[in-house]
Amino acid sequence: MTQSSGKRRLGATQIRMGLPIKWALFGPNGNLLLREGAIVEAEHQVESLMRAGAYYYTGPNLTEYNPLAPDVAPVSVYELVCSLIQRLASAYECVALGESLDATPAKFAAQIEALVLDIQAFSHECPGAVLGSTQLIMHAPSHLVHALHCAMVCEIAASKLAWPPQERVPLVAAALTQNIALVELQKTLDRQEGPLTEEQRLQVREHPRSGVKLLHQLGVDDRLWLSTVFQHHERLDGSGYPRGLQGKEIIREARLLAIVDSYVAMTRPRAYRETLRSRDAIKELFKQRGQAIDSRLSDLFLMAVGLFAPGSLIRRLRGEVAVVYAISPHPEKLVVSTITDTRSHSLEKPAPPVVIDITEVSGVLNLTDYEKLVAHMGQIWPDPLSLQELL
């Protein structure tokens, strides 16, 4: 897997006295410590940078071989997912800041298209890891995580349907931008504890139409991308919006996105709505099979994420708490990493992933109820460059 950029921990051997450093150095909170080209002239400066946990960012250099120092930790899948969220935020910022639409289109479209290609690559290399890491990120802006989560699940599900990569691009792009007309409202809903107001409900109902209009202004002219955004709230029985389309009037991409969008909305934490566990959310979707949503695509979706999606928190029969680690091709099996002992005391580090029978699950836990327990699970999945999923 080719990595376009990465956050790297600075090693003491990477600094040479009296020579300019190759990168800008940052502290753990993102504060700039030294600019690129600065010269370190004393040993105590090196020690100070080490104590501060200095980081730098590196990208590909086609003319130089620059291996990582032995003491540099690899980038985790969690960090890769965080970088995707940051990049999506940057793309959305073009719209939020009201930049001139004459200058924005090329920038916006390029950012979304680059994101789609990276999502495809990461989802192919380690599908369980990217889904699990995304599920465990609870405090990022919900509108960004929701869009990214939907895009990843759409990519994985459509891949299982054997759709060619290029045919999946408009679907994933639509998942990333399906709610582009609701960005400001979603920020409000993140803080809102009560139900939607009538004005908010009207805005929600019109967002597929207004979203397509905004994407047109942003230079998006891919008809399949735009149609998927427009139709993602339509339902087979005509109960959807904005046009009340039925059956075959709804394109396959919009049918799949409708399932994924509903599932992610039910499982992501939201202030104004109770979060459902993965298994319960799938049961809710299955109640609508053949009526509001596509039966065949629903079955495929279950194959893509499993009854217990990666990142789900379960309790084993002996009392240990575990995180679902990967997607298993066998419905009766789970790949899990145990994170507590039988008394629910946190382990020093997650146990290596193992395959267990689904009958060993005694209960499904709500992530928001165990926030402190999963707060440091960013490293549960190893370096994606060497990841071997257990299947």
C-alpha positions as CSV (number, residue, x, y, z in Angstrom):
1,M,0.0,0.0,0.0
2,T,1.4,3.4,-1.0
3,Q,1.3,6.0,1.7
4,S,1.2,9.6,0.5
5,S,2.2,11.2,3.8
6,G,2.7,10.2,7.5
7,K,3.3,11.5,11.0
8,R,6.7,10.2,12.3
9,R,8.2,10.3,15.8
10,L,11.6,12.0,15.8
11,G,14.6,9.8,16.7
12,A,17.7,11.2,18.3
13,T,19.9,9.7,15.5
14,Q,18.0,11.7,12.9
15,I,19.5,15.0,14.1
16,R,23.1,16.0,13.2
17,M,24.8,18.8,15.1
18,G,25.4,21.9,13.0
19,L,23.4,20.7,10.0
20,P,19.9,22.0,9.0
21,I,17.0,19.6,9.9
22,K,15.0,18.2,7.0
23,W,11.5,18.8,8.4
24,A,9.5,21.1,10.5
25,L,9.1,19.6,14.0
26,F,5.9,19.7,16.0
27,G,4.9,18.9,19.5
28,P,2.2,16.4,20.5
29,N,-0.4,19.2,20.5
30,G,0.5,20.3,17.0
31,N,2.6,23.3,18.1
32,L,5.5,24.2,15.9
33,L,8.8,23.5,17.7
34,L,11.4,24.1,14.9
35,R,11.0,25.2,11.3
36,E,12.5,23.2,8.5
37,G,16.1,24.1,7.9
38,A,16.7,25.2,11.5
39,I,20.1,24.1,12.9
40,V,20.5,22.3,16.2
41,E,23.8,23.2,17.8
42,A,23.7,21.7,21.3
43,E,23.0,18.3,22.8
44,H,20.5,19.8,25.3
45,Q,18.4,20.9,22.4
46,V,18.2,17.3,21.1
47,E,17.3,16.1,24.6
48,S,14.6,18.8,24.9
49,L,13.0,17.7,21.5
50,M,13.0,14.0,22.7
51,R,11.3,14.9,26.0
52,A,8.7,17.0,24.0
53,G,7.9,13.9,21.9
54,A,8.7,15.9,18.7
55,Y,7.0,14.7,15.4
56,Y,7.5,15.5,11.8
57,Y,5.5,14.8,8.6
58,T,7.1,13.1,5.7
59,G,5.9,12.4,2.1
60,P,7.4,10.5,-0.8
61,N,10.8,11.5,-2.1
62,L,11.5,9.7,-5.4
63,T,15.2,10.6,-5.4
64,E,16.2,9.7,-1.8
65,Y,16.1,6.5,0.2
66,N,15.2,7.5,3.7
67,P,14.4,4.5,6.0
68,L,12.8,5.1,9.3
69,A,15.0,5.1,12.4
70,P,14.7,1.9,14.4
71,D,13.1,3.7,17.3
72,V,10.4,5.3,15.2
73,A,6.9,3.9,15.8
74,P,5.0,3.0,12.6
75,V,1.9,4.9,11.6
76,S,-1.2,3.1,12.9
77,V,-4.5,2.6,11.0
78,Y,-6.1,4.8,13.6
79,E,-3.7,7.7,12.5
80,L,-4.5,7.0,8.9
81,V,-8.2,7.3,9.6
82,C,-7.7,10.5,11.5
83,S,-5.7,11.9,8.5
84,L,-8.7,11.1,6.2
85,I,-11.0,13.0,8.6
86,Q,-8.7,16.0,8.5
87,R,-8.6,15.9,4.7
88,L,-12.4,15.7,4.5
89,A,-12.7,18.7,6.9
90,S,-10.3,20.6,4.6
91,A,-12.5,19.9,1.6
92,Y,-15.7,20.9,3.5
93,E,-14.0,24.1,4.7
94,C,-14.1,25.5,1.1
95,V,-17.9,25.5,1.4
96,A,-18.1,26.5,5.0
97,L,-15.9,29.6,4.5
98,G,-18.0,30.7,1.5
99,E,-15.0,30.9,-0.8
100,S,-15.6,32.1,-4.3
101,L,-17.2,29.2,-6.2
102,D,-15.2,30.4,-9.3
103,A,-12.0,29.3,-7.5
104,T,-13.2,26.5,-5.3
105,P,-14.5,23.8,-7.8
106,A,-11.1,22.4,-9.0
107,K,-9.8,22.3,-5.4
108,F,-12.9,20.7,-3.9
109,A,-13.3,18.0,-6.6
110,A,-9.6,17.2,-6.5
111,Q,-9.7,16.8,-2.7
112,I,-12.7,14.5,-2.8
113,E,-11.3,12.4,-5.7
114,A,-8.0,11.9,-3.9
115,L,-9.9,10.9,-0.7
116,V,-11.9,8.3,-2.7
117,L,-8.7,6.7,-4.1
118,D,-7.1,6.5,-0.6
119,I,-10.3,5.1,0.9
120,Q,-10.3,2.4,-1.7
121,A,-6.7,1.5,-1.0
122,F,-7.0,1.4,2.8
123,S,-10.3,-0.5,2.6
124,H,-8.7,-3.1,0.3
125,E,-5.6,-3.6,2.5
126,C,-7.3,-3.8,5.9
127,P,-11.1,-3.5,5.8
128,G,-11.6,-4.5,9.5
129,A,-9.0,-2.2,10.7
130,V,-10.4,0.9,9.0
131,L,-14.0,0.2,10.0
132,G,-13.0,-0.6,13.5
133,S,-10.8,2.5,14.0
134,T,-13.5,4.7,12.5
135,Q,-16.1,3.2,14.9
136,L,-13.9,3.9,18.0
137,I,-13.4,7.6,17.1
138,M,-16.2,9.1,19.2
139,H,-15.3,12.7,19.6
140,A,-14.5,13.9,16.0
141,P,-17.1,16.1,14.4
142,S,-20.0,13.7,13.7
143,H,-20.8,14.9,10.2
144,L,-17.2,14.2,9.1
145,V,-17.0,10.7,10.7
146,H,-20.4,9.8,9.5
147,A,-19.5,10.6,5.9
148,L,-16.2,8.8,6.1
149,H,-17.7,5.8,7.8
150,C,-20.4,5.6,5.1
151,A,-17.8,5.9,2.3
152,M,-15.7,3.1,3.8
153,V,-18.6,0.7,4.2
154,C,-19.9,1.5,0.7
155,E,-16.5,0.7,-0.8
156,I,-16.2,-2.6,1.1
157,A,-19.7,-3.7,0.3
158,A,-19.5,-2.7,-3.4
159,S,-16.2,-4.5,-3.6
160,K,-17.9,-7.7,-2.3
161,L,-20.5,-7.2,-5.0
162,A,-17.6,-7.3,-7.5
163,W,-18.3,-3.8,-8.8
164,P,-15.1,-2.7,-10.6
165,P,-13.0,0.0,-8.8
166,Q,-13.9,2.8,-11.2
167,E,-17.6,2.0,-10.9
168,R,-17.3,2.4,-7.1
169,V,-15.7,5.9,-7.3
170,P,-19.0,7.8,-7.8
171,L,-20.6,5.8,-5.0
172,V,-17.8,6.6,-2.5
173,A,-17.7,10.2,-3.6
174,A,-21.5,10.5,-3.1
175,A,-21.1,8.9,0.4
176,L,-18.5,11.6,1.3
177,T,-20.8,14.4,0.1
178,Q,-24.3,13.1,0.6
179,N,-25.0,15.7,3.4
180,I,-22.9,18.6,2.1
181,A,-26.0,20.9,2.3
182,L,-26.4,20.0,6.0
183,V,-22.9,20.8,7.4
184,E,-23.9,23.8,9.5
185,L,-27.1,22.0,10.7
186,Q,-25.1,18.9,11.7
187,K,-22.8,21.0,13.8
188,T,-25.8,22.4,15.6
189,L,-27.2,18.9,16.1
190,D,-24.0,17.8,17.7
191,R,-24.7,20.2,20.6
192,Q,-28.5,19.9,20.5
193,E,-30.1,17.6,23.1
194,G,-33.8,18.0,22.0
195,P,-35.5,16.6,18.9
196,L,-35.4,18.3,15.5
197,T,-37.5,21.5,15.1
198,E,-39.9,21.8,12.2
199,E,-37.6,24.1,10.4
200,Q,-34.8,21.6,10.9
201,R,-36.9,18.8,9.6
202,L,-37.7,20.7,6.5
203,Q,-34.0,21.4,5.9
204,V,-33.3,17.7,6.3
205,R,-36.0,16.8,3.9
206,E,-34.7,19.2,1.2
207,H,-31.0,18.4,1.6
208,P,-30.7,15.9,-1.2
209,R,-32.0,18.5,-3.7
210,S,-30.0,21.4,-2.2
211,G,-26.9,19.2,-2.0
212,V,-27.0,18.4,-5.7
213,K,-27.4,22.1,-6.4
214,L,-24.3,22.9,-4.3
215,L,-22.2,20.2,-5.8
216,H,-23.1,21.6,-9.3
217,Q,-21.8,25.0,-8.1
218,L,-18.7,23.3,-6.8
219,G,-18.0,21.9,-10.3
220,V,-19.2,18.3,-9.8
221,D,-20.6,17.1,-13.2
222,D,-20.5,13.3,-12.7
223,R,-24.1,12.3,-13.3
224,L,-23.9,9.1,-11.2
225,W,-22.3,10.9,-8.3
226,L,-25.0,13.6,-8.4
227,S,-27.9,11.1,-8.9
228,T,-26.7,9.0,-5.9
229,V,-26.7,12.1,-3.7
230,F,-30.1,13.1,-4.9
231,Q,-31.7,9.6,-4.4
232,H,-30.0,8.4,-1.2
233,H,-33.1,9.0,0.9
234,E,-35.5,7.5,-1.6
235,R,-37.1,4.2,-0.6
236,L,-38.4,1.2,-2.7
237,D,-42.0,1.6,-1.4
238,G,-42.1,5.3,-2.4
239,S,-41.9,6.5,1.2
240,G,-38.6,8.4,0.7
241,Y,-37.8,11.9,-0.4
242,P,-37.4,14.3,-2.1
243,R,-39.4,12.8,-5.0
244,G,-41.0,9.7,-3.6
245,L,-39.3,7.4,-6.2
246,Q,-40.2,3.7,-6.2
247,G,-38.6,0.4,-7.1
248,K,-36.4,0.5,-10.2
249,E,-36.6,4.2,-10.5
250,I,-33.9,4.3,-7.8
251,I,-30.4,3.5,-9.0
252,R,-28.4,0.7,-7.4
253,E,-25.8,3.1,-5.9
254,A,-28.5,5.1,-4.1
255,R,-30.1,1.8,-2.8
256,L,-26.8,0.7,-1.3
257,L,-26.0,4.1,0.2
258,A,-29.5,4.3,1.7
259,I,-28.7,1.1,3.7
260,V,-25.3,2.2,4.7
261,D,-26.4,5.7,5.7
262,S,-29.2,4.3,7.9
263,Y,-26.9,1.8,9.6
264,V,-24.1,4.3,10.3
265,A,-26.7,6.9,11.6
266,M,-28.0,4.3,14.0
267,T,-24.7,3.2,15.3
268,R,-22.8,6.5,15.6
269,P,-23.2,8.5,18.9
270,R,-25.6,11.4,18.5
271,A,-26.8,13.8,21.2
272,Y,-30.5,13.8,20.1
273,R,-30.8,10.1,19.4
274,E,-30.0,7.0,21.3
275,T,-27.2,4.9,19.8
276,L,-28.0,1.3,18.7
277,R,-25.6,-1.5,18.9
278,S,-24.4,-3.0,15.6
279,R,-26.5,-6.1,16.0
280,D,-29.6,-4.2,16.9
281,A,-29.1,-1.8,14.0
282,I,-28.9,-4.6,11.5
283,K,-32.1,-6.1,12.9
284,E,-33.8,-2.8,12.4
285,L,-32.6,-2.7,8.8
286,F,-33.8,-6.3,8.2
287,K,-37.3,-5.3,9.2
288,Q,-37.4,-3.1,6.1
289,R,-36.0,-5.7,3.7
290,G,-38.0,-5.9,0.5
291,Q,-40.2,-3.0,1.4
292,A,-38.2,0.2,1.9
293,I,-34.8,-1.2,1.2
294,D,-33.3,-3.7,-1.2
295,S,-33.3,-7.3,0.0
296,R,-30.3,-8.5,-2.0
297,L,-28.2,-5.5,-1.0
298,S,-29.2,-5.9,2.6
299,D,-27.8,-9.4,2.6
300,L,-24.6,-8.2,1.0
301,F,-24.3,-5.5,3.6
302,L,-24.5,-8.0,6.4
303,M,-21.7,-10.0,4.7
304,A,-19.6,-6.7,4.5
305,V,-19.8,-5.7,8.1
306,G,-20.9,-8.8,9.9
307,L,-23.5,-9.2,12.7
308,F,-20.9,-7.6,15.0
309,A,-19.1,-4.9,13.0
310,P,-15.4,-4.2,13.6
311,G,-15.0,-1.8,16.5
312,S,-18.0,-3.3,18.3
313,L,-17.5,-4.0,22.0
314,I,-18.6,-7.4,23.3
315,R,-18.4,-9.3,26.6
316,R,-17.1,-12.9,26.5
317,L,-18.7,-15.7,28.5
318,R,-15.9,-15.6,31.1
319,G,-16.4,-11.9,31.6
320,E,-13.6,-10.4,29.5
321,V,-14.4,-7.4,27.3
322,A,-13.2,-7.6,23.7
323,V,-13.2,-5.4,20.6
324,V,-14.3,-7.0,17.3
325,Y,-11.1,-6.9,15.3
326,A,-11.9,-7.9,11.8
327,I,-14.6,-9.0,9.4
328,S,-15.0,-12.8,9.4
329,P,-16.3,-14.6,6.3
330,H,-18.0,-17.1,8.6
331,P,-21.2,-15.8,10.2
332,E,-20.7,-18.1,13.2
333,K,-17.2,-16.8,13.9
334,L,-15.7,-13.6,15.2
335,V,-12.2,-12.2,15.2
336,V,-11.7,-10.3,18.5
337,S,-9.0,-8.7,20.6
338,T,-9.5,-8.9,24.3
339,I,-8.9,-5.7,26.2
340,T,-9.8,-6.6,29.9
341,D,-9.5,-9.5,32.2
342,T,-12.4,-11.4,33.6
343,R,-12.9,-8.7,36.2
344,S,-13.2,-5.9,33.6
345,H,-9.7,-4.6,34.5
346,S,-8.0,-3.1,31.5
347,L,-5.1,-5.1,30.1
348,E,-1.8,-3.3,29.7
349,K,-2.1,-3.8,26.0
350,P,-4.8,-5.5,23.8
351,A,-4.4,-9.2,23.5
352,P,-3.4,-10.6,20.0
353,P,-6.5,-11.2,17.9
354,V,-8.1,-14.7,18.0
355,V,-11.0,-16.3,16.3
356,I,-13.9,-17.3,18.6
357,D,-17.3,-18.9,18.1
358,I,-20.3,-16.5,18.2
359,T,-21.7,-18.5,21.0
360,E,-18.9,-17.3,23.2
361,V,-20.5,-13.8,23.2
362,S,-22.5,-13.2,26.3
363,G,-23.5,-9.6,25.5
364,V,-22.9,-6.5,23.3
365,L,-21.8,-3.3,25.0
366,N,-22.5,0.3,24.1
367,L,-19.2,2.1,23.3
368,T,-20.4,5.3,24.9
369,D,-20.9,3.5,28.2
370,Y,-17.3,2.3,28.1
371,E,-15.6,5.4,26.8
372,K,-12.7,5.4,29.2
373,L,-12.0,1.7,28.4
374,V,-11.7,2.3,24.7
375,A,-10.1,5.8,24.9
376,H,-6.6,4.4,24.2
377,M,-7.5,1.7,21.6
378,G,-5.9,3.6,18.7
379,Q,-3.1,1.1,18.6
380,I,-5.3,-2.0,18.6
381,W,-4.6,-2.5,14.9
382,P,-1.0,-2.8,13.9
383,D,1.0,-1.0,11.2
384,P,-1.1,-1.3,8.0
385,L,2.0,-2.1,6.0
386,S,2.4,-5.4,7.8
387,L,-1.2,-6.1,8.8
388,Q,-2.4,-9.7,8.4
389,E,-6.1,-10.0,9.1
390,L,-7.2,-13.2,10.8
391,L,-9.9,-14.9,8.7
